[in-house]
Amino acid sequence: MGYSHFWYLNKKGNQKNYDKALTLIRQIVTDNIKLLAGANGTGKPEIDKEIYFNGKAPNDHETFWLPEKLMDLETQYPHEIAEILGHKENVVFDFCKTDFKPYDIVVTQCLVILKHFLQEDAAVSSDGDREGFEEAVRIVNEKYRTNQFKEDLNVQEFKNPYDYKKEED
């Protein structure tokens, strides 16, 4: 087992908003470079086109990865949440098990940004439920507010994806 974060993205979502999210995620990765490495825990994170990083060994666990284009997402994990979100054939599921190692805070900041820019085309969750995002929301609100990102984020946006089903019932 291990502490994990999960995300569901609509691969037919708004690419312009995804591009805005990636720009800010690249800045977050750059700002946290001392915690991060390449996919295997060594080297440098990749942020030129696609984005992938892990914690620096020995604080590495699993790689966080995002493609350059939403359409490049691979439907490798069909999941019931996709149907709940109403995009069954276009939603892809992915996760990153951080085991709550130091790079966990970078992963959660990235997911906060994805949710903010993609809105209904994204759902994020964590083994820590909403609490898993509280610190990330605080950091993003303090450090990364821009003209594109004016309002404070609210941790209430980050719920267990199964809560979406409860709202529909």
C-alpha positions as CSV (number, residue, x, y, z in Angstrom):
1,M,0.0,0.0,0.0
2,G,1.0,3.6,0.3
3,Y,-0.4,7.1,0.4
4,S,-1.7,8.0,-3.1
5,H,-3.3,10.7,-5.1
6,F,-5.7,10.1,-8.0
7,W,-6.9,12.1,-10.9
8,Y,-9.5,11.8,-13.7
9,L,-9.2,13.9,-16.8
10,N,-11.4,14.3,-19.8
11,K,-9.1,13.9,-22.7
12,K,-11.5,16.0,-24.8
13,G,-11.4,18.8,-22.3
14,N,-10.3,22.4,-23.1
15,Q,-6.7,22.2,-24.3
16,K,-6.1,26.0,-23.8
17,N,-7.0,25.7,-20.1
18,Y,-4.8,22.6,-19.9
19,D,-1.9,24.6,-21.4
20,K,-2.4,27.3,-18.8
21,A,-2.3,24.6,-16.1
22,L,0.9,23.1,-17.5
23,T,2.6,26.5,-17.6
24,L,1.9,27.0,-13.9
25,I,2.8,23.4,-13.1
26,R,6.1,23.8,-14.8
27,Q,6.8,26.8,-12.5
28,I,5.8,24.8,-9.4
29,V,8.3,22.0,-10.5
30,T,11.0,24.6,-11.1
31,D,10.4,26.2,-7.7
32,N,10.6,22.9,-5.9
33,I,13.6,21.5,-7.9
34,K,15.5,20.6,-4.7
35,L,12.9,18.0,-3.8
36,L,12.5,16.5,-7.3
37,A,14.3,14.2,-9.7
38,G,13.6,12.4,-12.9
39,A,11.3,9.4,-13.2
40,N,13.6,6.9,-11.4
41,G,14.6,9.3,-8.6
42,T,17.8,10.5,-10.2
43,G,18.5,13.2,-12.8
44,K,16.2,16.1,-13.5
45,P,12.5,16.4,-13.8
46,E,11.1,16.7,-17.4
47,I,9.2,19.9,-18.0
48,D,9.9,20.9,-21.6
49,K,6.9,19.2,-23.3
50,E,5.4,16.5,-21.1
51,I,5.9,16.7,-17.4
52,Y,7.2,14.0,-15.2
53,F,9.0,13.9,-11.9
54,N,9.6,11.8,-8.8
55,G,11.2,12.6,-5.5
56,K,15.0,12.6,-5.2
57,A,16.3,9.2,-4.1
58,P,16.0,8.0,-1.4
59,N,12.8,10.0,-1.1
60,D,11.4,8.7,-4.5
61,H,8.4,6.5,-4.9
62,E,6.3,6.7,-8.0
63,T,6.5,9.1,-10.9
64,F,4.0,11.9,-11.5
65,W,3.3,12.3,-15.2
66,L,1.2,14.6,-17.5
67,P,1.4,14.6,-21.3
68,E,1.8,17.8,-23.3
69,K,-1.7,17.3,-24.9
70,L,-4.9,16.1,-23.3
71,M,-5.5,13.8,-26.3
72,D,-2.2,12.1,-25.5
73,L,-3.6,10.7,-22.3
74,E,-3.8,6.9,-22.5
75,T,-7.0,5.2,-21.4
76,Q,-5.1,2.7,-19.3
77,Y,-7.3,2.6,-16.2
78,P,-11.0,2.5,-17.0
79,H,-12.8,3.5,-13.9
80,E,-16.4,3.8,-12.6
81,I,-15.7,7.5,-11.7
82,A,-15.5,8.2,-15.4
83,E,-19.2,7.3,-15.8
84,I,-20.1,9.3,-12.7
85,L,-18.4,12.4,-14.2
86,G,-20.5,11.9,-17.4
87,H,-17.5,11.5,-19.8
88,K,-17.3,7.7,-19.8
89,E,-15.5,7.1,-23.0
90,N,-13.1,10.1,-22.7
91,V,-12.1,10.1,-19.0
92,V,-8.8,8.6,-18.1
93,F,-7.7,7.7,-14.6
94,D,-4.2,8.0,-13.2
95,F,-2.5,8.0,-9.8
96,C,0.7,8.7,-8.1
97,K,1.7,6.9,-4.9
98,T,4.0,9.2,-3.0
99,D,3.9,7.4,0.3
100,F,3.7,10.9,1.8
101,K,7.4,11.5,1.0
102,P,8.6,15.1,0.7
103,Y,7.7,15.5,-3.0
104,D,4.0,14.8,-2.1
105,I,3.4,18.5,-1.6
106,V,4.5,19.2,-5.2
107,V,2.1,16.5,-6.6
108,T,-0.8,18.0,-4.6
109,Q,0.0,21.5,-5.9
110,C,0.0,20.2,-9.5
111,L,-3.4,18.5,-8.9
112,V,-4.8,21.7,-7.4
113,I,-3.8,23.6,-10.5
114,L,-5.3,20.9,-12.8
115,K,-8.6,21.0,-11.0
116,H,-8.7,24.8,-11.0
117,F,-8.0,25.2,-14.8
118,L,-10.0,22.2,-16.0
119,Q,-13.0,22.5,-13.7
120,E,-15.6,19.9,-14.6
121,D,-13.1,18.2,-16.9
122,A,-11.1,17.0,-13.9
123,A,-11.6,15.3,-10.6
124,V,-8.8,14.8,-8.1
125,S,-8.7,12.9,-4.8
126,S,-6.3,11.6,-2.3
127,D,-6.0,8.9,0.3
128,G,-6.1,11.9,2.6
129,D,-9.4,13.1,1.2
130,R,-9.8,16.9,1.3
131,E,-7.2,17.2,4.0
132,G,-4.6,15.9,1.5
133,F,-5.0,19.2,-0.4
134,E,-5.2,21.8,2.4
135,E,-1.5,22.7,2.4
136,A,-1.3,22.6,-1.4
137,V,-4.3,25.0,-1.7
138,R,-2.7,27.3,0.9
139,I,0.7,27.4,-1.0
140,V,-1.0,27.9,-4.4
141,N,-3.1,30.7,-3.1
142,E,0.0,32.4,-1.6
143,K,2.6,31.9,-4.3
144,Y,0.9,31.3,-7.7
145,R,-2.0,33.8,-8.0
146,T,-1.8,35.5,-11.3
147,N,-4.0,37.4,-13.7
148,Q,-5.3,34.0,-14.9
149,F,-5.7,32.8,-11.4
150,K,-7.3,35.6,-9.4
151,E,-9.5,34.0,-6.8
152,D,-8.5,32.0,-3.8
153,L,-9.0,28.3,-4.3
154,N,-11.2,26.6,-1.8
155,V,-10.3,23.2,-0.4
156,Q,-14.0,22.2,-0.6
157,E,-13.5,21.8,-4.4
158,F,-11.4,18.7,-3.6
159,K,-13.7,15.9,-2.6
160,N,-13.6,12.2,-2.8
161,P,-14.8,11.3,-6.3
162,Y,-17.4,9.0,-4.9
163,D,-19.1,12.1,-3.5
164,Y,-20.0,13.0,-7.1
165,K,-22.2,10.0,-7.2
166,K,-23.9,10.9,-3.9
167,E,-24.8,14.3,-5.3
168,E,-26.5,12.7,-8.3
169,D,-28.7,10.4,-6.1
